Amino acid sequence: MNKSSYLLIPVFLLALFSCKKEDPGCIMDEEILSKPLDLKIERLEDEFFQAKTASDFIFLLEKYPEFAENYLSASSYSNKDSLAQELVEIHRDTLLQELYQEVKINFAEIDSLEAELKQAFQYIQFYFPEFKVPKVYTFVSGFGSDIYLDKDILVIGLDYFLPITHRFQPPDLPQYITERYQKPYIVPMVVTAISAAFNKTDLAQNNLLAEVIYYGKSYHFTKAILPCTSDEYIIGYTMDQIRACFDNEELIWSHFVENDLLFETNPFVIRKYTGEAPATDEISPDAPGRLGRWLGWNIVDDYVFNQNVGLKELMEETDTEKIFKLSGYKPRR
């Protein structure tokens, strides 16, 4: 471990600095929100858990053909009867029935979720008029799928977003990930997923810089679409972790520079800085995981600010070295 890594440990524990991106006085753009947009979330969990027979399920498969094909992969079955019978058996499971009841209690209404999604879609259409609003469904997947998105539909698995203290939690996931499966994270997760359709970063370069810029653009996109959403729900860090990152930005950056990491092509090394992990141990056991993504967000923010680049232009830029060089990125002091 180099000198900067040793220095980082106690400073991370102090976490005294405030986050530069917090904006408690944020105001949504009324001109954008005045544009008409129809959005109605269909609560498919109700209809599917009320169904009892194969005929009931066949009716639902025909009523929601995009959901049947895209989400349930209906064409992979020999016929609809086979899928319907499988759904009958699945929905007879007593634990799944109990999970559905808990979702109904904790998501008795989804008006606020619907309103937040509508605002997000209005913002996306403002910047990207070609964006087609998907049909939106909620579902209880039995922890099979959290967020499903394609060009036609968006399916939100509400069972993933029960309170962190609830006895039902996504299985086989570490605590640091399950902590991000809470209601305030739903819309940011959806927007970040949508950003992939507009993110033209050239990942064929196969280096760490390409990955950090890709994630930086994703987070910048999400913040632009959700300007009043706290950064913690976008990147999945606690506010203490965000403050600590800014406290230690010089030390974090020096680690990347001293170890010549930006043009690293070894996928195992890249994963240490951008992959899911409870900590970025290479820098400090107190540093949160995915620090490369956080760094990329700062580089992209500086590029946008210093070059006066619009969101659409940013997302269409493929040259990651150009973004990095023109960002003029330097750690905040």
C-alpha positions in Angstrom: 0.0 0.0 0.0 1.4 3.4 -0.9 1.6 6.4 1.3 -1.7 7.9 0.1 -3.5 4.7 1.0 -2.3 4.9 4.5 -3.3 8.5 4.8 -6.8 7.8 3.5 -8.0 5.5 6.3 -8.3 7.9 9.2 -9.7 10.7 7.0 -12.5 8.5 5.7 -13.5 7.9 9.3 -13.8 11.6 9.9 -16.1 12.4 6.9 -16.4 16.1 7.8 -16.8 17.7 4.4 -20.1 18.5 2.7 -21.1 17.1 -0.7 -20.8 19.6 -3.5 -23.9 18.2 -5.3 -26.5 18.7 -2.6 -29.0 21.3 -3.6 -31.8 21.6 -0.9 -33.2 24.6 -2.8 -33.7 22.6 -6.1 -36.8 23.5 -8.2 -38.1 21.4 -11.0 -38.6 23.1 -14.4 -42.3 23.9 -14.8 -42.0 24.4 -18.5 -40.7 20.8 -18.9 -43.4 19.5 -16.5 -46.1 21.3 -18.4 -45.6 19.1 -21.5 -48.5 16.5 -21.7 -47.5 12.9 -21.0 -49.8 10.0 -20.2 -48.6 7.5 -17.7 -50.6 4.9 -15.8 -48.8 2.2 -13.9 -50.6 -1.2 -14.2 -50.4 -3.2 -11.0 -50.1 -6.7 -12.5 -49.4 -8.3 -9.2 -53.1 -7.8 -8.3 -54.4 -9.5 -11.4 -51.9 -12.3 -11.5 -52.4 -13.2 -7.8 -56.2 -13.1 -8.2 -56.0 -15.6 -11.1 -56.7 -19.1 -10.0 -56.9 -21.3 -13.1 -55.0 -21.8 -16.3 -57.8 -20.1 -18.2 -57.4 -17.1 -15.9 -53.7 -16.9 -16.7 -54.2 -17.4 -20.4 -56.6 -14.5 -20.4 -53.9 -12.3 -18.7 -51.3 -13.5 -21.2 -53.5 -12.3 -24.0 -54.5 -9.1 -22.2 -50.8 -8.1 -21.7 -49.0 -9.5 -24.8 -45.8 -7.4 -24.3 -45.5 -8.5 -20.7 -46.1 -12.1 -21.6 -43.5 -12.2 -24.4 -40.9 -9.8 -23.2 -41.0 -10.5 -19.4 -42.3 -14.0 -19.2 -40.7 -15.3 -22.4 -43.9 -16.8 -23.6 -42.5 -17.9 -26.9 -40.0 -20.1 -25.2 -42.8 -22.4 -24.1 -44.4 -24.9 -26.5 -47.8 -23.2 -26.0 -49.6 -20.7 -23.8 -51.2 -23.6 -21.9 -47.7 -24.7 -20.6 -46.9 -21.3 -19.4 -50.3 -20.8 -17.8 -50.0 -24.1 -15.9 -46.6 -23.1 -14.6 -48.0 -19.8 -13.4 -50.8 -21.7 -11.6 -48.2 -23.8 -9.7 -46.0 -20.8 -8.9 -48.9 -18.8 -7.5 -50.0 -21.6 -5.3 -46.8 -21.2 -3.3 -47.7 -20.1 0.2 -44.6 -18.0 0.7 -45.1 -16.2 -2.6 -48.7 -15.5 -1.5 -47.4 -14.1 1.7 -44.8 -12.0 -0.1 -47.6 -10.6 -2.3 -49.6 -9.6 0.8 -46.6 -7.8 2.3 -46.1 -5.9 -0.9 -49.8 -4.9 -0.8 -49.3 -3.6 2.8 -46.1 -1.7 2.0 -47.2 -0.4 -1.4 -50.8 0.2 -0.6 -50.7 3.1 -3.0 -48.1 4.0 -5.7 -49.3 7.5 -6.6 -46.0 9.1 -5.6 -44.1 6.5 -7.6 -46.3 7.2 -10.6 -45.8 11.0 -10.3 -42.0 10.7 -10.0 -41.8 8.4 -13.0 -44.0 10.8 -15.0 -41.7 13.7 -14.2 -38.7 11.7 -15.1 -40.2 10.7 -18.4 -41.1 14.3 -19.1 -37.5 15.4 -18.5 -36.2 12.6 -20.7 -38.5 13.5 -23.6 -37.4 17.2 -23.2 -33.8 16.2 -23.8 -34.4 13.3 -26.1 -37.7 13.8 -28.0 -37.3 10.4 -29.6 -37.7 8.7 -26.3 -40.8 6.4 -26.3 -42.5 6.1 -22.9 -42.7 2.4 -22.1 -45.8 0.7 -20.6 -45.1 0.5 -16.9 -46.1 -2.5 -14.7 -45.5 -3.4 -11.1 -45.2 -7.1 -10.3 -44.2 -9.5 -7.5 -41.5 -11.6 -9.1 -40.6 -13.8 -6.1 -37.2 -12.0 -6.1 -36.7 -13.0 -9.7 -36.3 -9.5 -11.2 -35.9 -6.1 -9.7 -36.1 -3.7 -12.7 -36.8 -5.1 -16.2 -36.6 -2.6 -19.0 -36.8 -2.8 -22.8 -38.0 -0.5 -25.5 -41.7 -1.5 -24.9 -42.1 -2.1 -21.2 -40.8 -1.4 -17.7 -41.5 -3.9 -15.0 -40.8 -3.0 -11.4 -40.5 -5.9 -9.0 -41.9 -4.3 -5.8 -40.9 -7.3 -3.7 -37.3 -6.1 -4.0 -38.1 -2.8 -2.5 -39.7 -3.7 0.8 -38.3 -1.9 3.9 -34.7 -2.9 4.8 -36.0 -4.1 8.2 -38.6 -6.4 6.6 -38.1 -10.2 7.0 -38.5 -10.7 3.3 -35.2 -9.5 1.6 -33.7 -10.4 -1.8 -31.8 -13.7 -1.2 -28.1 -14.2 -2.0 -27.3 -10.5 -2.0 -24.8 -8.9 0.5 -26.1 -6.4 2.9 -24.3 -3.4 1.2 -26.4 -4.1 -1.9 -29.7 -4.9 -0.3 -29.5 -1.5 1.5 -30.0 0.1 -1.9 -33.3 -1.7 -2.5 -35.6 0.8 -0.9 -38.4 3.0 -2.3 -36.3 6.2 -2.9 -34.0 4.2 -5.2 -36.7 2.9 -7.6 -36.9 5.9 -9.9 -33.1 6.6 -10.0 -32.5 2.9 -10.8 -35.0 3.2 -13.7 -33.5 6.4 -15.0 -30.0 5.0 -14.9 -31.2 1.9 -16.7 -32.8 4.1 -19.4 -29.5 6.1 -19.8 -27.9 3.1 -21.3 -30.0 3.6 -24.5 -28.4 7.1 -25.0 -24.9 6.4 -23.7 -22.7 6.1 -26.7 -19.4 5.7 -24.8 -17.0 3.5 -26.8 -16.4 0.6 -24.4 -14.4 -1.2 -27.1 -11.4 0.6 -25.8 -11.5 -1.9 -22.9 -9.7 0.3 -20.4 -10.6 1.7 -17.0 -11.0 5.2 -18.4 -13.8 4.0 -20.8 -15.6 2.4 -17.9 -15.4 5.3 -15.5 -16.6 7.7 -18.2 -19.4 5.4 -19.1 -20.6 5.3 -15.5 -20.0 9.0 -15.1 -22.2 9.8 -18.0 -24.9 7.5 -16.6 -24.9 9.2 -13.3 -24.8 12.7 -14.9 -27.7 11.7 -17.0 -29.7 10.5 -14.0 -28.9 13.7 -12.1 -30.0 15.9 -15.0 -33.3 14.0 -15.3 -33.8 14.0 -11.5 -32.2 17.3 -10.4 -33.9 17.3 -7.0 -32.9 13.7 -6.1 -30.2 13.3 -3.6 -26.9 11.8 -4.9 -27.1 9.0 -2.4 -30.0 7.5 -4.3 -28.2 7.9 -7.7 -24.8 6.3 -6.8 -25.9 4.2 -3.9 -23.5 5.7 -1.3 -24.6 7.0 2.1 -24.2 10.8 2.6 -21.4 10.1 5.0 -19.6 8.1 2.3 -20.2 10.9 -0.3 -18.8 13.5 2.1 -15.8 11.3 2.8 -15.1 10.8 -0.9 -14.9 14.6 -1.4 -12.8 14.9 1.7 -10.3 12.5 0.2 -10.6 13.3 -3.5 -7.0 14.3 -3.8 -5.9 11.1 -2.2 -8.2 9.0 -4.4 -7.0 10.8 -7.5 -3.4 10.4 -6.5 -3.9 6.6 -6.2 -5.2 6.4 -9.8 -2.3 8.6 -11.1 0.5 7.0 -9.2 -0.6 3.5 -10.2 -1.2 4.6 -13.9 -4.7 3.1 -13.7 -6.7 5.1 -16.3 -5.5 3.1 -19.2 -5.4 -0.2 -17.4 -6.9 -3.0 -19.6 -6.8 -5.9 -17.2 -10.5 -6.7 -16.6 -9.7 -8.0 -13.1 -8.0 -4.7 -12.1 -10.8 -2.7 -13.7 -13.4 -4.6 -11.7 -11.7 -3.7 -8.5 -12.5 0.0 -9.1 -15.9 -0.2 -10.9 -17.4 -3.5 -9.9 -19.7 -4.2 -6.9 -17.8 -4.5 -3.7 -18.3 -3.4 -0.1 -15.1 -1.4 -0.3 -12.3 -0.3 -2.6 -9.6 -2.1 -0.6 -6.9 -1.1 -3.0 -7.3 2.5 -1.8 -8.6 1.9 1.7 -10.9 -0.6 3.6 -12.9 2.5 4.6 -13.4 3.6 1.0 -16.8 2.6 -0.5 -16.8 0.2 -3.5 -17.2 1.4 -7.1 -14.9 4.4 -6.5 -14.0 4.5 -10.2 -17.7 5.2 -11.0 -17.7 8.1 -8.5 -14.5 9.5 -10.0 -16.0 9.2 -13.5 -19.0 11.2 -12.4 -16.8 14.0 -11.3 -14.8 14.0 -14.5 -17.9 14.1 -16.6 -19.4 16.9 -14.5 -16.3 19.0 -15.0 -16.3 18.2 -18.8 -20.0 19.4 -19.0 -19.3 22.5 -16.9 -16.0 23.6 -18.5 -17.0 22.9 -22.1 -20.7 24.0 -21.8 -21.9 20.7 -23.2 -25.6 19.8 -23.4 -26.9 16.5 -22.1 -27.6 15.1 -25.6 -24.2 16.1 -26.9 -22.6 14.5 -23.8 -24.4 11.2 -24.2 -23.5 11.0 -27.9 -19.8 11.6 -27.4 -17.9 8.4 -27.9 -14.3 9.6 -27.3 -13.5 9.0 -23.6 -10.0 10.5 -23.9 -11.5 13.7 -25.3 -13.9 13.9 -22.4 -11.1 13.3 -19.9 -8.7 15.8 -21.4 -11.3 18.6 -22.0 -12.8 18.1 -18.5 -9.7 19.8 -16.9 -10.5 17.6 -14.0 -8.7 18.3 -10.8 -9.6 17.2 -7.3 -11.5 19.8 -5.2 -9.5 21.3 -2.4 
